[in-house]
Amino acid sequence: MTAVVSKPSKQKIAALAFWSIAVAFLVMGLKFVAWRMTGSVALYSDALESIVNVIAATAAYWAIQISHTPADQDHPFGHHKAEYFSAVLEGVLIVVAALLILVEVWRAWQMPVVLDQPWAGLAVNGAASVINLVWATVLIRAGRAGRSPALVADGKHIMTDVITSVGVIIGLIGAVATGWTILDPALAVVVALNILWQGWHVIGSSVQGLMDRAVDTAEHFRIRDIISANCKGALEVHDLKTRIAGRATFIEFHLVVDAGMTVGESHVICDRIEDALRAEIPSVRVIIHVEPDDEAKLPPGTSAVPFA
């Protein structure tokens, strides 16, 4: 039996975004404590990224609130794309954090320091990483289920923070064990480069959303199958187009019917298709352009599936 995963409600998504701010402040505090205990530039770089997490979590909460605002006269198609702006901002902040880290690395490279209280500081940083790991998993799962780009971007950014923190902890254990103080700034460079890569990825995926990216290939064919299974009475479907705007999916296509069919009869077919799409695809918006049979692109009887 296939498990059914319930879609998070608007209230749950907003609540997760709000609590993400509190978690970000908690983790930031722990990481700055770890840095102050050790004096490690690598841990300082990790703490700097946590500032970005706080700002990004706040921006995500704002964007999610805006995205759920009902359509109005100035925004008749809704406010779904607001979350992409939050994700772009997060990507930019990630890049800024990486540049700040590189500045600190340059200073530490010139004057390497011996770490103070390394084991206690690493323990505190490790606790912060565990909190981040749990929270990132929650955000990514809920964001994907609720189709929230801001929540997913926030979760992925936090998960990146977890990965870099683990790398820093492992590296600093090696630095303490060997006495090679140069490993500390070297690790900070790795953290900065990883953050830059992730920031570029976040910005790129968000810009694609702002550019009205179509659904992926598998989803496109699933939409075709739903339409085909519910278009009885129509002759053909062609010019199927899709685009994603946040959690909303916009679907548009042409439906060819017999020229002698009444408006009411064609409307029944359209309603059946729209109901089927709404039942399978969350937050879907459907536009169907009905055409007479002389607009068909396929010769009669050339295909069992009425798609051109």
N, C-alpha and C positions, 0 to 999 in steps of 0.2 A: 504494500500500500504506500502511495506517495504522500509524504508529509506536506501539509498545506501551511505555508508561511504567511501569516497575516501581514497586511500592509500597515506600517505605522501610521497613526492618525496625525493630523496637522498639529494637534496639541502635544503629542509625544515628541515629534520632531523638534518643535519649538522648545520643549522642556529640555531635551538633550542638548540643544544648542546653548541654552542658558546655563545648564550645569557644566558645560564644557569650559565656560569662562572661569567658574570656581575651581575646577580641576587644574586648569592652566595656571592660575595664581598659586595653588598649592605646590605644584611641581616646580614652578619657577622659584618659589621660596626655598624648597629643598635643595635645588641645584646651586643656588647662590650660597647657601650654607656650606655645601660640599666644597665649593670653590674657596670660600673664606677659610675653611679648615685646612686646605691643602696648599693654596697658592698656585694651583695648576692652571696653566693657560688653556689646556685642553678642556678642563672642567669649566673654565670661564667661558670658553666658546660654546659649550653645551648650554650654559646658563643664559647666554645672550640669545640663543635660538628660542629659549623658553619665553623671552619677552615677545618675540614674534608670535608665539603660540597664543599669548594673551590677547594681543591685538587682533590676530586672525579669528580667534574664537568670538570676540566681540563683534567683528565685522560679519561673521557668519550668522550670528544671532539676528543682527539687524536685517541682513539680506533675506533670511528665511521669513521674518515677520513681513517684510515688504512683498515677497513673492506670493504669500498667501492672501494678499489684499485682493478683494473681488475686482473684476473688470469694471472700468468706469468709462466715461465719455472720452477722455483723453487716451485711455489704454484699453480699447475694446477687446483686445485679445488677451488681456490679463497682464500680470507683472512677473511671470515665471522666470524671465531672464535676469532678474535682480541677483539671483544667487551666483551667476557667472561673474558679476562684477566683484563680489566678495572673493571668489576663488582667484581672480586675476590679481586683486590686491594682495592676497596671501602669497602668491607667487613672487610678486615684486618685493614684499617684505622679507621673504626668504633670501632673495638675492642680496638685499641690503645687509641682512645679518651675516651672510657669508663674507661680504667685504669688510665688515667690522672685525670679524674673526681674523681675517688675513692681516689687518693692521696690528692686532695684538700679537699675532704669530711673529711678525717682523721684529717687534720689540723683544719678545721672549727669545728669539733666535740669537739676538745680539748679547743678551744677558740671561743664560739659562739659570734657573733657580732649583734648589733642593726642596722637595715637597715636604710640607709639614703635615703631621697626622694623616698620612696617606690612606691607611686602612679604614679609619673612621669616616673620612671623606668619601671614599669609594662606596662604603656601606650606605651612606645617606643618598648618594647618587643612584645606587642600585635600587633603593626603595622607590625613588622617583620614577625610575625606568619601569618598574613593575606596575605602578599606578598608570603610567602612560600606555603600557601594553594592553592592559585590560580596557581602558577607556577608548583607545583607538579601535580595538576590535568591535566594541559596542557601536561606535559612530559609523564605521564603514558598513557594518551589516544593516543598521537602521537606515543609513543614507541610501544604500543600494535598493533596499526594499521599498523605501518611500520616494525614490528617484529624486534625491536632494543633492545637487552638485556641491553646494556649500558644505553640507555635512560630510560627504565623501572626501572632499578636498581637505577638510579639517582633520578627518581621521587618518588620511594618508600622510599628511604632514606630521602628525603625532607619531605615526608608525615609523616614519623616517627618523624622527628624533630618537625613538627606541633603538633602532639599528645603530645609529651613530653613537649613542650612549654606551651600548654594549661593546662596540669597538674601542671606544675610549677607555672603558673600564679594563678590558683585556690588555690593551696597550700599556696603560699605567701600571698594571700589576707587573708587567714585564720591565717597565722602567724602574720601579721600586726594587725589584729582584736583582736587576743587573747593575743599577746605579747609573745608567745612561740617561742623564737628564735631557739630552737632546731629543729623546723620544717624545717628550711632552709637546713641544711646539710642532714636531713632525706629525703627531696625531691630530693636532688642531688643523693642520693643512688638509689632511684627509677629510676631516669633518666639514671643512669649508667647501671643498670640491664636491663632496656628496650633496651638501645643501644646495649648491649652485645647480647641480644636475636636476635635483628634485624640483627646485623653483622653476626651472625652464619647462619641465614636464607639466607642472600645474598650470603655468601660464598658457602653454600650447593647447592643452585639452580644453581650457576655459574659452580661449579665443575661438576654437572650433565650434563650441556651443553658441557663441555669439554670432557666428557666421551661418547659422541655420543648418547645421550638419544633419544629414539624413540618418535614419536608423541603420543599424548594422545589417549585414546580408541575411543572417538567420532570422532576424525580426521582420525584415522586408518580406521574406517568403512566408513567414507565419501570417502576416497581414493578408497576403495574397490568398492563402489557404482559407482564411476566415471569410474573406469576400466571396471566394468561389463557392464555398459551402452554403452561402446564404443568398445567392443572387438568382435563384430560380425564377424564370420568367424574363430575365434579361438575355440579350444576345451576345454582349461582349463588354469587357472592361479594359480600358487602356489609359495610358498616361498617368499611372500611379506615382504619386510623389509624396514624400514624407519629410518631416523636419522635427527636430527635438528642441524644445525650449524649456530648460529646467526639468521639472517632473512631467510636463505636458508633451504629448505626441500629437502632431498635426498630420492628418491624412487627407489627401485630395486625389480624386480620380474621376474619369469620365465613364458613365454607364450608358451603354447603347441598348435601346429597346425598340420594339416594333413601332413603326411610325403611326400605326393605328391605335396604339395603346393610349388609354386615357391618362390624364394627369394623376387622378386618384390611384389608378392601378400601379403606375410607376412609383408613386409616393409610398405605397405599401412595400415595394421591394427595397426602396431606400431606407425606410424605417427598420426593416428586418436586418439589413446589413449594419446599420448604425448601432442597433441594439446588441448585435453579436460582437462588434468591435468594442463597445463600451464594457461588455461583460468580461472580455479577455485582456484589455489593455487599460491600465489606470490612467485617468486624466486625459482621455483621448478627445480630440476635436476632429470632426469629420465634415468634409465638404464634398458633395457629389454633384457633378454636372451631368444632367440627363440629356442624351442626344438621340435623334431618330436613326433608323438602321442605315440610311445612306451615308452616315458618318463612320461606319465600321471600318476598321483597318485590316481585318482578316476576311477572306472570302467565306461565305456561308458554309458551315460543316467542316472547316479545316482543322478545328481543334475541339477536343472534348472540354477543355477548360477555356472559358470565354475571356482570355487575356490576350491582348495584342502587345 
